[in-house]
Amino acid sequence: MDDVMPLLERLLALHGESGRLHYLAGHFFRNAGDSAKALAHFGLSTRLTPGYAPAHRELGTELEKGGRIEDALLSFERALALEPREHVHYANVIRLSERLGKLNDLAARWMARFQSGRENPALREGLVEVLHKSGRLEEASRILGESSQPGSQDRPSE
């Protein structure tokens, strides 16, 4: 890794405005065991490329490792907003919401979103998991039943 550092520093000096380069630098420093630098580069990546969901996800991961759970949840929520069909984002939001005791709030928000986004299988699965974890089994069963009925929107087109 020592031989990569001068190259990385040169690239950052030449292309410091590249959010993707800072994203890669974040991974480099994470792998090198330098969480503080990884956090800084992932954070800069999200500011330079706010529409790049992987940067928000990795920033959330670093924030969570550092014990900044509320901030991590916000980063994971941003990643989810950018990529609403990615299961990993739902899992991250659920895990931290559960740690913070906010599953019922999350269920209410996702239930409202589900009313207008029933065609999103990742949202449905995430919502069912949240409802189950928060003890709202009847609602979870109802949603599962809807998706298994003939004519549901998940059926492949013929």
SVG drawing of the C-alpha trace seen along z (x, -y; Angstrom):
<svg xmlns="http://www.w3.org/2000/svg" viewBox="-56 -20 62 36">
<polyline fill="none" stroke="black" stroke-width="0.4" points="0.0,0.0 2.9,-2.3 3.6,-2.4 0.0,-3.4 -0.1,-6.4 2.1,-8.7 -0.1,-8.0 -3.3,-8.5 -2.0,-11.8 -1.0,-12.9 -4.4,-12.0 -6.2,-13.8 -4.0,-16.9 -4.8,-16.8 -8.5,-15.8 -9.6,-16.8 -13.0,-17.8 -13.8,-14.2 -16.3,-12.7 -15.7,-9.3 -11.9,-9.6 -12.7,-10.5 -15.0,-7.5 -12.2,-5.3 -9.8,-7.0 -12.3,-6.3 -12.1,-2.6 -8.3,-2.8 -8.1,-4.3 -10.7,-2.0 -8.7,1.0 -5.5,-0.6 -7.3,-0.8 -7.5,-4.6 -11.2,-5.2 -10.8,-8.9 -9.5,-9.5 -12.0,-7.0 -14.8,-9.0 -13.4,-12.3 -13.1,-11.0 -16.5,-9.4 -18.0,-12.6 -16.3,-14.7 -17.5,-12.3 -21.1,-12.8 -20.7,-16.6 -19.0,-16.5 -21.4,-13.8 -24.6,-14.1 -26.4,-11.8 -24.0,-8.9 -25.8,-6.4 -22.7,-4.2 -20.9,-7.1 -23.8,-7.8 -23.9,-4.1 -20.2,-3.9 -20.3,-7.2 -23.2,-5.7 -21.1,-2.5 -18.2,-4.6 -20.5,-6.8 -22.1,-3.7 -18.7,-2.2 -17.8,-5.4 -21.0,-5.2 -22.7,-8.1 -25.9,-6.2 -28.3,-9.1 -25.9,-10.5 -25.4,-7.1 -29.2,-6.6 -29.4,-9.9 -26.7,-8.7 -28.5,-5.4 -31.8,-7.2 -30.1,-9.4 -28.8,-6.2 -32.2,-4.7 -33.8,-7.9 -31.3,-7.7 -31.7,-3.9 -35.2,-3.0 -35.0,0.5 -31.8,1.6 -32.5,4.1 -29.2,3.3 -30.4,-0.3 -33.6,1.0 -31.7,3.4 -29.4,0.6 -32.2,-1.7 -34.2,1.0 -31.1,2.1 -30.4,-1.4 -34.1,-2.4 -34.4,0.7 -31.4,-0.3 -32.8,-3.7 -36.3,-2.5 -37.9,-4.1 -39.4,-1.1 -43.0,-2.4 -42.1,-5.7 -40.3,-4.0 -43.3,-1.7 -45.6,-4.7 -43.4,-6.5 -42.9,-3.4 -46.6,-2.4 -47.4,-5.9 -44.7,-5.4 -46.0,-1.9 -49.5,-3.2 -48.0,-4.9 -45.2,-2.5 -46.6,1.0 -44.6,2.0 -41.3,1.8 -40.5,5.3 -37.6,4.0 -40.0,1.5 -42.6,4.2 -40.1,6.6 -38.6,3.9 -42.0,2.7 -43.1,6.3 -39.9,6.7 -40.4,3.5 -44.0,4.3 -43.0,7.8 -40.3,6.5 -42.6,3.9 -45.3,6.5 -47.7,5.3 -48.2,8.8 -51.7,8.4 -50.6,5.5 -47.5,7.5 -49.7,10.5 -52.1,8.3 -49.3,6.9 -47.9,10.3 -51.4,11.6 -51.8,8.8 -48.6,9.6 -49.5,13.3 -52.9,12.8 -53.6,13.2 -53.4,9.9 -50.9,8.4 -48.5,5.9 -45.5,8.2 -46.6,10.8 -44.3,10.9 -45.8,9.5 -46.6,12.1"/>
</svg>
